[in-house]
Amino acid sequence: MRPRAAPLERNQRMKNDGENRQTAAELARPIGEELAGGNASRARELAQGLSAPDLADVIELLEPDARVQLIRSLGDDFPYDVLSELDGTVRDQLLPELPKGVLAKAVTELETDDAAYLLEDLDEAQQQEILAELPAGERAALERNLEYPEETAGRLMQTDFVAVPPFWTVGQVIDHMREAEDLPDTFSDIYVVDPTHHVIGGLDLSRLLRTKREISVEQIMDANRQVVLATADQEAVARQFERYDLKSAPVVDANQRLVGVVTVDDVVEVIEEEADEDLRRLSGVGDESVADSVMYTVRNRFLWLFINLGTALLASSVIKLFDATIDQMVALAVLMPVVASMGGNAATQTMTVAVRAIATHELGPINATRVILREASVGLVNGLVFAALVGCIVLFWFGVGTLGVVIALALICNFIAAALAGILIPLALSRYGFDPAVSSGVFVTMVTDVVGF
């Protein structure tokens, strides 16, 4: 395991990150004002020296027209890796407005994976215009990345890596790394390949440097090196990195030939993106961003709000069935939200755990029964505890013992229903090919409202 940073170090890093974000937020306003006033040189002075992530934050906070002006004002001082740091929606809005020369320069400056990330959202004609301005070698590497589907290891990989044959000595490898001009700027792993470019092992750079020059690579290589298939989903790649504590992994094509490398910094970005995506999907907003237009946001949210309207009407129809009873005891109307909201919160807890477990393959057919029984047991225990608590509150509040019993029994039933719905609905949706993160919430809420009422 990697050693954890000391608390003081972590706190200092968090403080620095907060200061950087604050600086970006504070600079966005004066930079925007200078650009609006036609003073591009002053805006350039204010933006110079910012790191790529901070400059990306500034660009995102500016008005759309000012973003292009700022990039043009920076000229050759514009750090092109900013484009890979931008929010996807902002980048998509920005790219068509930038000169093709700027994009071509950015593509040549970026790593292969970041360059492919930049080009993937452009249409075919725009891609070809930019690729035509690149040297043949870089163009071929990028085209190979773009051949793979989005969100796969092939799109995530870098095509620059170090590969050596097993019969080389340590001294030959070191000399090769000193003399070759086409090696990546930074790397920590060396891959060992046979004459057909199949991966037969790997070697840590640290071990290589600690070994005598006359020792062969085959003697010190790790023959059990984990490899990643280029067509593998990026989430599966992230799980592989986490499971085997990888710093990097060789990427192979369908013929098991080495075509690239995935590094841990790219995997961290994938983990962050997937976690963010799951969080937004649980709220029914998909891939929405604060930079999206009003109409796009409306369309994105409308469907699930419309479905939610249908489920709410169904819950209301259940209440309508008992309107005579409610007329006789108005206290029921006062207490109904307690039963429904308690059940809804309990269901959300179960659903969140279930959806995440399904996404990480921790929950499947093999252990589904055991987990369902566990959640039902948790629902029963919580239901009994809160039934006793709320029953006593109702008795003290309204002075009607039978009403307390009714509410207590309703809570027990609703907690059990919430637990079962919170896990069975995501499992069923996943079984039939639907994304449980997107579609579970509405149906789980419907169950707890209907059962509770």
Secondary structure by P-SEA (a helix, b strand, c coil): ccccccaaaaaaaaaaaaaaaaaaaaaaaaaaaaaaacaaaaaaaaaccccaaaaaaaaaaccaaaaaaaaaaacccccccccccccaaaaaaccccccaaaaaaaaaaccaaaaaaaaccccaaaaaaaaaaccaaaaaaaaaaacccccccccccccbbbbbcccccaaaaaaaaaccccccccccbbbbbcccccccbbbbaaaaaacccccccccccccbbbbbbccccaaaaaaaaaaacccbbbbbcccccccccccaaaaaaaaaaaaaaaaaaaaccccccccccaaaaaaaaaaaaaaaaaaaaaaaaaaaaaaaaaaaccccccaaaaaaaaaaaaaaaaaaaaaaaaaaccccccaaaaaaaaaaaaaaaaaaaaaaaaaaaaaaacccaaaaaaaaaaaaaaaaaaaaaacaaaaaaaaacccccccaaaaaaaaaaaaac
